[in-house]
Amino acid sequence: MSVPGEKDDRPLYERFGLRIARRGYDRDQVEAYLTRLLAGAPPTGVAGFELGAARL
């Protein structure tokens, strides 16, 4: 959890509490998708992500 006004360097999927993103989906694809959404780009179709390598 970050302090108000302090920069939060965690990836977007962690800041949003998306556990599924940490459990197998390609993190870079999830991060790029969330970045586009935050920039105001409307989703185009259903979001889909490739499975990534397991990270512990």
Secondary structure, 3 states (H helix, E strand, C coil): CCCCCCCCCCCHHHHCCCHHHHCCECHHHHHHHHHHHHCCCCCCCCCCCCECCCCC
